[in-house]
């Protein structure tokens, strides 16, 4: 086989299903090979920009526990991948980027889009190495199979992450033969096991058994473990209460009485208080306790924190934990369940706990902006109405900004649904492409909902056209307040309302979206009051099989439920009491 055919054959047989990207002169051999060899088992998805393709690959890998694949040609196409790959790198998401390059023979000799790093050219290998676990240039057919295997193993093993293959145009037609006899037949075969110390895990079990108020704090690394269900089952069997990070809201059923809520800057104040004031053992699983999580836990006692993490480096460097069980969360909790079978126990019940949320409050009007109508739609009211109709067994994606902070805080994750937010780089627009990767390949009836602001729409909204082309039932909810709300809030809070570089001329999101598809392929609606929102949602339900864009016109701002912006005594309200008795 030639290199182009070998790559496509491997991806087809590994059932990654999709390659997201934009074509061009130095990557077109890959697209041609997919056309010839894909056999309806490997398909191309044409994105509008390469950063959108990278976000699609990330969303597919993150939500479906697979290897996401994206591609780009050389030059600007390659550079556009970086924002998406950086998010995957920061959040440990396994993505394979196939990046075309000019011929090796022309490196440093004036080739168009030369990125060899010779002379004044961009150094592709150096640039991509900064946002990947490994970047490899394919040039020698004798080492192709070894390099490809090592690259995929690197993406999927240990702390997962993106990898990149640089593919010079003059490499594609080189013969490499058939795969080696021991070539893995599935993605699982590329995972290099990371053994954990059973003695350390046994000590954790003893601490859990002896604790008066243990709690598990689950991060999104649980989903990427070998067996996420083992973590959930251990909590239920031992009756250990659970909180999650903002990025892992769906990793434990929100309707389970053991679920105490979300901890983090947009989390529930009751969950943070429980960890600080009541818990005597906190087991953090699949999270590095980044600032978006621990900023809501001022003064917590690291001596009562044990981490289960396949790569606890940042936890150890920051002094955030007392001890560590280094290993895959699924394997560690599978072992803990065996110990629990041999020595059963249940944690003491949590009495009198109720989840609390911040009481919505209007923000002071920004200088130079007129106040909105008294009956205009408020963000918190919109979220409450939408929250009653979120899909079960579907996917929720949240973009950057005040609207997503509020949407996460004031809603719960329906049964069987996932919840995703890109907090690694926190880039605006991630969710618009990420939702495509989430929804693709799902059975009929599965739906995806995106919560995004008008800023994210302006950055990446044309990727909605990709959803229209593919006929994906994704509802894009765009909160339109005519500005970058989080930036405005920060300037209002920390810079005495000196507002700069956050607002712009109002944009008609619905009109722009309507140009992306005819009514039989794309539903579009707009709501500016609560009554209008109820009506639009009823209309959308009749078109739920189509992509949709729902613009929410917001003329009055609320203080976002973001711990950094609120005083310690900010008013809250209680949800229904959650008695955690067996």
C-alpha positions in Angstrom: 0.0 0.0 0.0 1.0 3.6 -0.5 1.2 5.9 2.5 -2.1 7.7 1.7 -4.0 4.5 1.3 -2.4 3.0 4.4 -3.5 5.9 6.6 -7.0 5.8 5.3 -7.2 2.0 5.6 -6.1 2.1 9.2 -8.5 4.8 10.1 -11.4 2.9 8.4 -10.6 -0.3 10.2 -10.3 1.5 13.6 -13.8 2.8 13.1 -13.1 6.4 13.8 -15.8 7.0 11.2 -15.1 10.7 10.3 -12.2 12.9 9.2 -13.0 16.6 9.8 -11.2 19.1 7.7 -10.8 21.4 4.7 -9.0 20.2 1.6 -6.1 21.8 -0.2 -3.1 20.9 -2.4 -1.0 19.1 0.2 -3.8 17.1 1.9 -5.9 16.1 -1.1 -4.2 12.7 -1.4 -5.9 11.8 1.9 -9.3 12.9 0.7 -8.8 11.0 -2.6 -8.0 7.9 -0.6 -11.1 8.3 1.5 -13.1 8.6 -1.7 -11.7 5.4 -3.0 -11.3 3.4 0.1 -13.7 4.8 2.7 -16.4 2.3 1.9 -19.0 4.3 3.8 -17.2 3.4 7.0 -14.9 6.5 6.8 -16.4 9.7 5.7 -15.0 13.2 5.2 -16.8 16.2 6.9 -16.0 19.5 5.2 -15.8 22.2 7.8 -15.9 25.9 7.0 -12.5 26.5 8.7 -9.8 24.3 10.1 -10.3 25.4 13.7 -13.9 24.3 13.3 -12.7 20.9 12.1 -10.4 20.6 15.1 -13.3 21.4 17.5 -15.5 18.8 15.7 -12.8 16.2 16.2 -12.4 17.2 19.8 -16.2 17.0 20.4 -16.4 13.6 18.8 -13.4 12.2 20.8 -14.5 13.8 24.1 -18.1 12.7 24.0 -17.9 9.4 22.3 -14.7 8.1 23.9 -12.9 7.6 20.6 -10.0 9.0 18.6 -11.0 12.2 16.8 -9.4 12.9 13.4 -9.0 16.2 11.7 -6.9 17.3 8.7 -5.6 20.5 7.1 -3.4 21.5 4.2 -0.2 23.5 4.8 0.1 27.2 5.4 -2.9 29.0 6.8 -4.9 25.8 7.0 -2.3 24.2 9.3 -2.2 27.4 11.5 -5.9 27.5 11.8 -5.9 24.0 13.5 -3.9 25.3 16.4 -6.7 26.8 18.5 -8.7 23.6 18.4 -5.6 21.4 19.1 -4.6 23.6 22.0 -8.0 23.0 23.6 -7.6 19.2 23.1 -4.1 19.4 24.6 -5.2 21.4 27.6 -8.1 19.0 28.3 -6.4 15.7 27.4 -8.6 14.8 24.4 -7.2 12.3 21.9 -7.2 13.8 18.5 -5.1 12.9 15.4 -4.3 15.8 13.1 -3.2 15.0 9.6 -1.4 18.0 8.2 -0.2 18.3 4.6 3.2 19.8 3.9 5.1 20.9 0.8 7.5 18.3 -0.7 10.6 17.6 1.4 12.7 18.3 -1.7 11.6 21.9 -1.7 12.1 22.7 2.0 14.1 25.9 2.4 14.0 26.5 -1.4 11.1 28.9 -1.7 8.3 26.4 -1.7 4.8 27.8 -1.4 3.6 27.5 2.2 7.0 26.1 3.3 6.9 25.4 7.0 10.2 23.5 7.4 11.6 26.1 9.8 14.5 26.7 7.5 15.4 30.3 7.0 12.4 32.6 7.5 9.8 29.8 7.2 7.4 28.8 9.9 8.5 25.8 11.9 5.5 23.5 11.6 7.0 20.8 13.8 7.9 23.3 16.5 4.6 25.1 16.4 2.5 21.9 16.6 4.7 20.3 19.2 3.6 23.1 21.5 0.0 22.0 21.3 0.3 18.2 20.9 1.8 15.3 22.8 3.8 14.4 19.8 4.3 15.7 16.3 5.9 13.4 13.7 7.0 14.1 10.1 6.4 11.1 7.8 9.1 10.8 5.2 10.8 7.4 5.4 8.6 4.5 4.3 10.7 2.0 6.2 9.7 3.6 9.5 6.1 4.5 8.6 4.3 1.7 10.4 6.4 2.1 13.6 5.8 5.9 13.6 2.1 5.6 13.0 1.7 3.0 15.7 3.7 5.1 18.2 1.7 8.2 17.3 -1.7 6.6 17.9 -0.5 5.0 21.1 0.7 8.3 22.3 -2.7 9.9 21.8 -4.6 7.2 23.6 -2.2 6.2 26.4 -1.6 7.7 29.8 -2.9 11.2 29.9 -4.5 11.4 26.5 -4.0 14.2 24.1 -3.7 15.3 20.5 -0.9 14.2 18.1 0.0 15.4 14.6 1.4 13.7 11.5 3.1 16.1 9.1 2.7 14.6 5.6 4.9 16.1 2.9 3.3 15.9 -0.5 6.0 13.7 -1.9 5.4 11.0 0.7 1.9 10.0 -0.2 2.8 7.6 -3.1 5.6 5.8 -1.4 5.1 2.1 -0.8 4.9 0.9 2.8 3.4 -2.6 2.3 0.7 -4.1 4.5 0.3 -3.5 8.2 2.6 -5.6 10.4 1.2 -9.0 11.6 0.8 -7.6 15.2 -1.1 -4.5 14.1 -3.9 -3.7 16.6 -7.4 -4.3 15.3 -9.1 -1.8 17.5 -8.3 1.5 19.3 -8.1 -0.4 22.6 -5.1 -2.3 21.2 -3.1 1.0 21.0 -3.5 1.8 24.7 -0.3 1.3 26.7 -1.5 0.1 30.2 -0.5 2.2 33.2 -0.5 -0.1 36.2 -1.6 1.3 39.5 -0.3 0.4 42.9 -2.9 -1.8 44.7 -1.4 -1.0 48.0 -2.0 2.7 47.6 -5.6 2.0 46.3 -6.2 -0.2 49.4 -5.2 2.7 51.6 -7.7 4.8 49.9 -10.4 2.2 50.5 -9.6 2.2 54.2 -9.9 6.0 54.3 -13.2 5.8 52.6 -14.5 3.2 54.9 -13.4 5.1 58.0 -14.5 8.6 56.9 -17.6 10.2 58.5 -18.3 12.4 55.5 -16.5 11.2 52.4 -17.3 12.7 49.0 -16.2 12.0 45.4 -15.4 15.0 43.2 -15.5 13.8 39.6 -13.8 15.5 36.7 -14.1 15.0 32.9 -11.2 12.6 33.0 -13.7 10.0 34.3 -15.3 9.8 30.9 -11.9 9.0 29.2 -11.1 6.2 31.7 -11.3 2.6 30.7 -14.5 2.1 32.7 -16.4 5.2 33.8 -19.3 3.1 35.0 -17.1 1.6 37.8 -16.8 5.0 39.3 -20.5 5.6 39.3 -21.3 2.1 40.6 -18.8 2.3 43.5 -20.4 5.6 44.6 -23.9 4.0 44.5 -22.8 0.8 46.2 -20.9 2.5 49.0 -23.4 5.4 49.2 -20.7 8.0 48.8 -22.1 11.4 47.8 -20.8 13.0 44.6 -20.1 16.4 43.3 -18.7 17.2 39.8 -16.6 19.9 38.2 -18.2 22.2 35.6 -16.7 20.1 32.8 -18.1 16.8 34.2 -21.7 17.8 35.1 -23.1 14.7 33.3 -20.6 12.1 34.7 -23.0 11.3 37.5 -26.8 11.2 37.2 -28.1 14.6 38.4 -31.3 13.0 39.6 -29.6 10.6 41.9 -30.0 11.6 45.6 -26.3 11.1 46.1 -25.6 14.0 43.6 -24.8 17.1 45.6 -24.3 19.4 42.7 -21.4 21.1 40.8 -18.4 22.8 42.4 -16.5 25.5 40.6 -16.7 29.2 39.7 -20.2 28.6 38.1 -21.1 25.8 40.5 -23.5 25.5 43.4 -22.6 27.3 46.6 -24.0 24.5 48.7 -21.6 22.0 47.0 -18.6 24.2 47.8 -19.7 24.7 51.4 -20.2 20.9 51.8 -16.6 20.3 50.7 -15.1 23.0 52.9 -17.3 22.6 56.0 -18.6 19.1 56.2 -16.5 16.6 54.2 -13.7 14.9 56.0 -12.4 13.1 52.9 -12.5 14.4 49.4 -11.5 12.0 46.6 -10.9 13.9 43.4 -11.1 11.7 40.4 -10.1 12.7 36.9 -9.5 16.3 37.6 -6.4 18.5 38.2 -8.4 20.9 40.4 -7.7 23.8 38.0 -8.6 27.4 39.0 -12.0 27.2 37.5 -12.8 24.5 40.1 -10.7 25.4 43.2 -11.4 29.2 43.0 -14.8 28.3 44.6 -13.0 26.5 47.4 -11.1 29.2 49.3 -9.1 27.8 52.2 -10.0 24.2 51.8 -7.9 21.7 53.7 -5.6 19.8 51.3 -4.9 17.3 54.0 -8.3 15.7 53.5 -7.9 15.4 49.7 -6.8 12.2 47.9 -6.5 12.2 44.1 -7.1 9.4 41.6 -5.5 10.5 38.4 -3.5 8.9 35.6 -1.2 12.0 35.5 -1.4 13.9 38.8 1.6 16.1 38.0 -0.2 19.5 38.3 -1.9 18.3 41.6 1.5 17.4 43.0 3.2 20.6 41.8 0.5 22.7 43.3 0.3 21.0 46.7 -3.4 20.6 46.3 -3.7 17.0 47.7 -2.5 14.9 50.6 -1.9 11.7 48.6 -2.3 10.3 45.1 -3.4 7.0 43.6 -1.7 7.2 40.2 -3.7 5.2 37.6 -6.7 5.0 35.3 -9.9 5.9 37.2 -11.9 3.0 35.8 -9.3 0.5 36.8 -8.7 1.9 40.2 -12.5 2.0 41.0 -12.9 -1.5 39.5 -10.4 -2.6 42.1 -12.1 -0.6 44.9 -15.4 -2.4 44.0 -13.7 -5.7 44.5 -12.5 -4.6 47.9 -16.1 -3.4 48.6 -17.5 -6.8 47.7 -15.1 -8.4 50.2 -15.6 -5.8 52.9 -18.9 -4.0 52.3 -19.6 -0.6 53.9 -21.9 2.3 53.2 -21.0 5.9 54.0 -23.1 7.7 56.7 -26.1 9.4 55.1 -26.0 13.2 54.4 -28.9 14.7 56.3 -30.7 17.9 55.5 -28.7 18.8 52.3 -30.3 20.9 49.6 -28.6 22.2 46.5 -28.6 26.0 46.4 -28.2 28.4 43.4 -27.5 32.1 43.4 -30.6 34.2 43.2 -30.8 36.0 39.8 -30.3 39.7 40.1 -30.2 42.5 37.6 -26.9 44.1 36.8 -26.3 47.9 36.8 -26.8 49.2 33.2 -23.6 49.8 31.3 -22.7 53.4 30.6 -24.2 54.5 27.3 -26.5 51.5 26.9 -30.2 52.2 27.2 -32.2 50.1 29.7 -34.4 47.3 28.4 -38.1 46.8 28.5 -39.6 45.7 31.8 -41.2 42.7 30.1 -38.1 41.9 28.1 -36.6 38.4 28.3 -34.2 37.8 31.1 -31.4 35.3 30.8 -32.3 33.3 33.9 -36.0 33.1 32.9 -35.0 31.9 29.5 -32.8 29.1 30.9 -35.6 28.0 33.3 -38.0 27.7 30.4 -35.5 25.9 28.2 -34.4 23.6 31.0 -37.8 22.0 31.1 -37.4 20.8 27.6 -33.7 19.6 27.4 -33.4 16.2 25.8 -32.7 13.0 27.6 -30.0 10.7 26.2 -28.6 13.6 24.2 -25.8 16.1 24.4 -25.5 19.6 25.9 -22.6 21.9 24.9 -21.8 25.2 26.5 -19.7 27.9 25.0 -17.7 30.6 26.8 -19.2 33.6 28.5 -21.9 34.8 30.9 -24.7 32.9 29.0 -23.0 29.6 29.5 -22.1 30.2 33.1 -25.8 31.0 33.8 -27.0 28.1 31.7 -24.9 25.6 33.6 -25.8 27.1 37.0 -29.5 27.3 36.5 -30.1 23.9 34.8 -29.5 20.2 35.4 -28.3 17.5 33.0 -31.2 15.3 32.0 -30.9 11.5 32.4 -28.5 9.9 30.0 -27.2 13.2 28.5 -23.7 14.5 28.4 -22.6 18.0 29.3 -19.5 19.5 27.8 -17.7 22.8 28.1 -14.2 23.6 26.8 -12.4 25.0 29.8 -8.8 24.2 28.7 -8.3 27.2 26.5 -11.8 28.5 27.0 -12.1 29.7 23.4 -15.3 31.3 22.1 -17.0 29.3 19.4 -15.8 25.8 20.4 -19.3 24.5 21.0 -20.6 25.3 17.5 -18.2 22.8 15.9 -18.0 20.5 18.9 -21.7 19.8 18.7 -21.3 18.4 15.2 -18.7 15.9 16.5 -21.1 15.1 19.3 -24.2 14.5 17.2 -22.7 12.7 14.2 -23.4 9.0 14.1 -26.0 9.1 16.9 -29.2 7.0 16.5 -32.4 8.7 15.3 -34.1 10.7 18.1 -30.9 11.8 19.8 -30.6 15.6 20.0 -27.9 18.1 20.9 -28.4 21.6 22.3 -25.8 24.3 22.3 -25.8 27.4 24.6 -23.7 30.1 23.0 -23.5 33.9 22.9 -23.6 36.2 20.0 -19.9 36.7 20.2 -19.3 32.9 19.7 -21.8 33.0 16.8 -19.9 35.8 15.1 -16.7 33.9 15.5 -17.8 30.4 14.4 -21.4 30.6 13.4 -20.8 29.6 9.8 -20.1 26.0 11.0 -23.9 25.8 11.6 -24.0 25.5 7.8 -22.0 22.2 8.2 -24.8 20.9 10.6 -27.3 21.9 7.9 -25.4 20.1 5.2 -25.3 16.9 7.4 -28.9 17.3 8.5 -28.0 17.1 12.2 -30.7 17.8 14.8 -28.7 20.4 16.8 -30.5 23.3 18.4 -28.1 26.3 18.6 -29.4 28.7 21.3 -27.8 32.1 20.8 -28.0 34.6 23.7 -27.8 38.0 21.9 -26.9 41.0 24.0 -24.8 42.8 21.5 -21.5 42.5 23.4 -19.0 40.1 24.9 -20.8 39.9 28.2 -18.1 38.3 30.4 -15.7 41.0 29.4 -18.2 43.7 30.1 -19.0 42.2 33.5 -15.3 42.1 34.4 -14.7 45.7 33.3 -17.8 46.8 35.2 -16.7 44.9 38.3 -12.9 45.4 38.4 -12.3 48.5 36.2 -15.0 51.0 37.5 -17.2 50.5 34.4 -14.5 51.7 32.0 -16.0 49.7 29.1 -13.8 49.2 26.2 -13.6 46.7 23.2 -16.7 44.6 24.3 -19.7 46.0 22.4 -20.7 46.2 18.7 -23.5 47.2 16.4 -26.5 44.9 17.0 -26.5 41.8 14.9 -29.6 40.1 13.6 -28.6 36.5 14.4 -31.9 35.0 13.1 -31.6 36.8 9.7 -27.9 35.7 9.4 -28.8 32.1 10.3 -31.7 32.0 7.9 -29.2 32.4 5.1 -27.5 29.1 6.0 -30.4 26.9 5.0 -33.9 26.8 3.5 -36.8 26.4 5.9 -37.1 22.7 5.0 -33.5 22.2 6.2 -33.1 24.7 9.0 -35.5 26.0 11.6 -34.9 29.6 12.8 -36.7 31.5 15.5 -36.3 34.6 17.7 -37.7 35.4 21.1 -37.6 38.6 23.1 -40.1 37.8 25.8 -40.9 34.8 27.9 -44.2 34.2 26.1 -42.4 34.4 22.7 -39.9 31.8 23.9 -42.6 29.4 24.9 -44.1 29.8 21.5 -40.8 29.4 19.6 -39.9 26.2 21.6 -43.3 24.7 20.7 -42.6 25.5 17.0 -39.1 24.0 17.3 -40.4 20.8 18.8 -42.3 20.3 15.5 -39.0 20.7 13.7 -36.8 18.8 16.1 -35.5 16.6 13.4 -33.8 19.6 11.7 -30.9 21.8 12.8 -32.2 24.9 14.5 -31.1 28.4 15.6 -33.0 30.1 18.3 -32.0 33.7 19.0 -32.8 35.1 22.4 -32.9 38.9 22.3 -31.7 40.2 25.7 -31.9 43.9 26.5 -31.4 43.7 30.3 -28.3 42.1 31.9 -28.2 40.0 35.0 -25.2 39.5 37.3 -23.8 36.1 36.2 -23.7 33.4 38.8 -19.9 33.4 38.7 -18.2 33.1 42.1 -15.5 35.6 41.1 -18.1 38.3 40.6 -20.2 37.7 43.8 -19.7 38.4 47.5 -19.4 35.5 49.9 -22.9 36.4 51.2 -24.6 36.6 47.8 -28.3 35.6 48.2 -29.2 32.0 47.2 -32.3 29.9 47.0 -32.8 26.2 47.8 -33.9 23.5 45.4 -35.9 20.6 46.7 -34.3 18.9 49.8 -32.2 15.9 48.8 -32.2 13.4 51.6 -29.4 11.0 50.9 -30.5 8.1 53.1 -30.2 4.6 51.8 
